Amino acid sequence: MSRLNEDKSLLEKLYKEQLQTHSDIYLFDHSRNSAVIQRHIEAFYRYKMVVPKSARVLDWGCRHAVDSCLMRRAFGDEIELYGCDVGNNIYSAFHDYAQLKYSQITHSYLLPYEANYFDVVVGSGVLEHVPDESASLRELYRILKPEGVLVITFLPNSSSYSELINRFLGNFYHVRRYRLKQIRRCLLQHGFMPVLSGYHQVMPTLSSGMALANYSVIRRCIEAIYNMNYFMERVWPIKTFAANIFIVSKKKTYFSDSWN
């Protein structure tokens, strides 16, 4: 069995266990759609190589902490995993597997951690939803160690065909959307030096149109088509119309030193 299939089996198992203890329509819909599970794994593979094996990592806005589960499976007990979000800790199957140290956020941007505490912060589909983008980035800068890594995935691409369709249908779930140059510039302005970036998820998964995905025939077609995604993400200019942007950056202390 390939690594991808092993990771898919793990997440499918965790979804099943979680749904036995807590009813959640979001998890139920995602658990039935193999393409949605696969896209998250492939996003993890995009940044896996920049995570040190013995790092202290924050899964920022983690919800059920899929990234943390994938990191635990990839790096074993060496990695130290923290998670935070606005909700209660109800995702025991995922959090227990990841051995996640979870904190509930009670402020719009402040985080309950010391300065220079984390080696890596991962934000998967988070930045576009925060109330104050600039304040959140300043807080992430504070809690990261010098040369610490900030990973952002599932950032909505303003050039995406899926965003265009959603807006046409009246779905404004993503109030903020981004261009690659725009997010690079934004991170630089907040003390982060981009080191790796690109696009991910060209093929549709119907993750924002789950009513359609509940039809088994449509779901099977989506899952079959999604197998082309790995190749389509690497074809220019097709990849520039992908649903999401990913970007990896490092905290640079010379930005703050220049303010003194």
Secondary structure, DSSP 4 states (H G I P E B T S, - for coil): --HHHHHHHHHHHHHHHHHHH---HHHHHHHT-HHHHHHHHHHHHHHGGGS-TT-EEEEET-TT-HHHHHHHHHHGGGSEEEEEESS-S--HHHHHHHT-EEEE--SSS--SS-TT-EEEEEEES-GGG-S-HHHHHHHHHHHEEEEEEEEEEEEEBTT-HHHHHHHHTT----S--B-HHHHHHHHHHTTEEEEEEEEE--S---TT-HHHHTSHHHHHHHHHHHTTHHHHTTSTTGGGG-SEEEEEEEE-HHHHHTT-
